[in-house]
Amino acid sequence: MTSASASAPSHPHAHAHRIDLKLRELPQLFNSLDPSPFIDRDLDTDAEEFILACAHEAPSSGPFELVIHLGTAPDPARAAATEDAVRHYFAARADLTRRRFRLLLRRGQIFLLIGLTFLALCLVLGNVATKALSAPASDIVHEGFTIVGWVAMWRPLEIFLYEWWPMRDELLRLQRLARMHVRLILPRAPAAGAAPASA
């Protein structure tokens, strides 16, 4: 399988970000080991990675158009179902990512509650130690409880500051791919009367 770089879109999808993909034959687009019906079949790993890489480099808004350049004419029935199959695959990926995103936020909320509770407990214990112990032991224990309490906040802060937005961007990208138009460019038929190539 060979692939071309994403290029400017053409009519009628003039505002779509166009992704050009070159294949020898249409079955290369899909996982040959997947026994599922055509509409439910997974994409080939190389084809999927190329499409996702192009989508990642595209602007963060606007539709996509996948243009597949074929070296051989495909089966008409499968050619007609290709757009639905590609959209179905990315819709399933988007649904899985949506579930992961919701689970991440739910865990973040739980971790935040646990972290805040533990931090409050550490601060209370640090104040108790300050009153119960004499310096410098009281200062050391107080600082220790404060540090431990804030360390417990590391995981929820990591989720809400760094982890959620890349997953949200991935979800939005997959949702756009699940709506993209898929167009097949078939090989040109030989001109009428053209002599076959000789060995």
N, C-alpha and C positions, 0 to 999 in steps of 0.2 A: 504494500500500500504506500502510495506517495501522497503528499499533501502540499497545498499551496498556501501562501500566507493570506490572511484576511485582507480583503480589498474593499474599495468603495462600492456601495450598493447601486443597483440599477432598477429602472422602472419594471414592474409596478410597485415595488417595495423600496422606493427611493430614499426613505428615511430609516431603513433598516441597516444594521451593521452586518455586512455580508461576510460569511465564512465559507471559503472555497476549499473543497476536499476532493482530491483525485483518487479514484479507485479503479482497479482493473475490472471489477465486477461488483454488483450490488451486494451479494452475500458477504463481502469483506467488511461491510459496515456493521455486521452483527456477529455475536459470539457463536462460532460454529459448533461449540460443544453444548450450547443451551438447547434442550429438547422442547422448550415451551413453544406454543403457537407463535406465528410470526409477529403478531401484534404485541405479544408479551415478552419478546426475546430481548435479552440484554445486548447493549452495543459492544462491539469489539473494544478491547482495552485501549489499543493505540488510537482508534478513531475517537473514543470518548475523551482521552487525554488531550488530543489535538483540539477538539471542539471546546473543551473547558479552558484550555490555555488561551485560545483566541477570545473566548468570552471574557476571561479575566482581564485581558488587555484592552477590551472595548470600553467605551464610556459607560458610566454607571446607570444610564437611562436609555430608553429607546428599544425597539424590537430587534430581533435577530432574524437573519435569513441564512439558511444552510444551502449552499449550492454544491451539488455532488456531480463531479465530472466523471463519467463512466467510460471505460475502454471497450465494453461489450454491452449490447442491448440487454436489458433485464427482462425477467418475466413480467408481463403486463399487470397481472394481478398483484404481485408483490411491489411493483413500482407504484401502483395506485395507493397501496397501503403504507408506503414508507413514511410519509409525513406523520400519520397517526401512530406508527410504531415508535418513531423517534420522540414525538411529543409524550407518548405514554411512558417511555423510559425515564425521561427527565421529570415528568410529573411524579413518578414513583420515587425518584431521588429527592425531589423537593419535599415530598410528604415525610420521608425518613429524616431529612434534615430538620424539618419543622418540629418533629417529635424530639429530636436531640436538643434543639434550641430551647424548647419548653422545659425539658428535663434539666438543662443547664441552669436556667433561670430559677426553677423550683429548688434545685440544690443550693444555688447561691443564696436564696432567701433563708433556707434552713441553716446553712453555714453562717450567715450573717447574724441570725438570731442566737445561735450557739456562741459565736465569737463575742458578740456584745455582752451576753450574759457572763461569759467567762472573764471578759475584760473588767466588767463591773465588780465581779467577785474578787479579782486580783487587786483592784484599786482599794476595795474595802479592807482586804487582808493587809495590804501595804500600809494603810492608815492605822490599822490596829497594831501592826508591828512597830510603827513609829512611836506610838504611845506606850507600848509595853516594853520596848527595848531602849537601851541607852546608845548614844552615838559612840563609835561610828557604825555599830552593828545595825541599828535601826535604819540608817541611810542605805546600807547595802541591801538589806532585806526589802525595803521599800522599792528601790530601783529594780531589784530582781523581779518582784511581783509585777511591776509596771511593764518591764520588757517582755515577760512571759505572756502577759495579757495582750499586748499588741502583736506578738508573734501569732497568737491564735486568730487574729484578724487578717492574716496574710492571705488565706485561701479565698474568703468571700471578696476581699478587695481585688484579688487577681481576676476573679470571675467578672465582677462588675466594671473593672477598669480596662481589662485587656481581652478577655476571652469571648464576650458576648457579641461584639460588633463584627469580627471576622466571620463568625457563623451566621450572623444576620445577613451580611453581604453575600455569602455563599447561597443562602436560601433565596434571596431576591434574584440572584443570577440564575439559579436553577428554575425558578418560576418563569423568568423570561424565556429560557430555553424551552420550557414546556409549552410555550405559545408560539414558537418560531415557525416560520414558513420553510418548507423543505422543497427544493426544486432540483430535478434531475436533468442534467445535460447529457443527452445520448450521443454516441459516436456518429460522425457523419457517414451517411451511406455513400458508397463509391459512385462516381458519376456514371450516368448511363453510357454504355458503349466503351467504357474504359477497359483496356486490356489488362488481364491479371498479371501480376508481377512474376517474372521468370526467375528461376533459381540461379 
